Amino acid sequence: MSGIAWVNGKFVEPAKPSLGVQERGFLYGDGLFETMRLRSGQPLYWKEHLARLRNGCAVLGISFPHEEICTGVREVSALLETGVLRLTVTRGESSGRGLLPPCDSTATVVVTGYTGEPYPEESYERGFKACLISFPRSHLSPLVQLKSLNCLENVLGRVETSIAGADEGIFCNYMGEIAEGTTSNVFLVINGKLVTPHPECGLLPGIMRAQVLALAESLGVTAFQGKVYPQDFRRAEESFLTNSLAGGDAVGFIQWEACRERRPRSVITDAAPGAAKDIILSMLAGN
Ligand SMILES: Cc1ncc(COP(=O)(O)O)c(C=O)c1O
């Protein structure tokens, strides 16, 4: 994937430094981001991503740089047309040392764009292998429901996933309930009903998760948010992961497949790709 970058109002060389060393996003992960698919110059589910970012800024007390965000996203989208867009907003620069945010910082806005497909085509055919991550998701942390720059738990989880030979790693919380993937939300179909972990289990309420739940409701498919355990994958008819980058067009689906190496930490599902996924997938694609 090659990239372009827009920082605080202008296009910059992606590989050259364009932010100061006092930047709080760099120092403390003091900021938020959104990742979106770009199709024909339009970020998909833009309103929803913007709303989540606005809400996250309010929680963190970062003044929302609405105009600058819209300008950056518009300019990068127009240049890139199709690919992946990442929007990052940080609290800006610290004036001195210390964690306490300055009262007068100006938010930093960075928009980066990448061409190419985020997932290889064949992964949609074969499904995604998933494993359980060895350490728990801190479901009581105020950060867990924010798409914050504090991604180290996810980074460590992704490293474990790679070592396990899987495509996605799934976190449980301290109670052993399924929370979410390192970059995805989890869905199961059990007895024909759609089931997904409740936000209180410790997850980022994904944009695609909300789309799937809304769609299920409009289709009259029973869907509920509750407690899901690793053993539930054994009895699920189907299971899948969602995020904003997965899938073609407007569809954010990854089929979950049996983990071939039956390692102790692996979540096993023998569920075949099935009807619920196909219906929702075609609906989201506008068919
Ligand atoms: C930890 C985590 N959970 C869930 C998701 C899915 O969110 P969305 O559907 O908004 O992309 C992501 C997306 O990257 C994520 O990083």
The ligand as a Tripos MOL2 file, in Angstrom:
@<TRIPOS>MOLECULE
LIG
   16    16     1     0     0
SMALL
NO_CHARGES

@<TRIPOS>ATOM
      1 C1        -10.5130   -2.9680   18.6740 C.3       1 LIG1
      2 C2        -11.4960   -2.8210   17.5720 C.ar      1 LIG1
      3 N1        -12.7470   -3.2880   17.7290 N.ar      1 LIG1
      4 C3        -13.6710   -3.1750   16.7510 C.ar      1 LIG1
      5 C4        -13.3650   -2.6020   15.5250 C.ar      1 LIG1
      6 C5        -14.4070   -2.4880   14.4460 C.3       1 LIG1
      7 O1        -14.8190   -1.1510   14.3460 O.3       1 LIG1
      8 P1        -15.3890   -0.5250   12.9760 P.3       1 LIG1
      9 O2        -16.5360   -1.3890   12.5510 O.co2     1 LIG1
     10 O3        -15.8510    0.8270   13.3910 O.co2     1 LIG1
     11 O4        -14.2970   -0.5020   11.9940 O.co2     1 LIG1
     12 C6        -12.0780   -2.0910   15.3310 C.ar      1 LIG1
     13 C7        -11.7080   -1.4580   14.0580 C.2       1 LIG1
     14 O5        -10.5740   -1.2580   13.7310 O.2       1 LIG1
     15 C8        -11.1240   -2.1890   16.3780 C.ar      1 LIG1
     16 O6         -9.8770   -1.7080   16.2310 O.3       1 LIG1
@<TRIPOS>BOND
     1     1     2 1
     2     2     3 ar
     3     2    15 ar
     4     3     4 ar
     5     4     5 ar
     6     5     6 1
     7     5    12 ar
     8     6     7 1
     9     7     8 1
    10     8     9 2
    11     8    10 1
    12     8    11 1
    13    12    13 1
    14    12    15 ar
    15    13    14 2
    16    15    16 1
@<TRIPOS>SUBSTRUCTURE
     1 LIG1         1 GROUP 0 **** ****
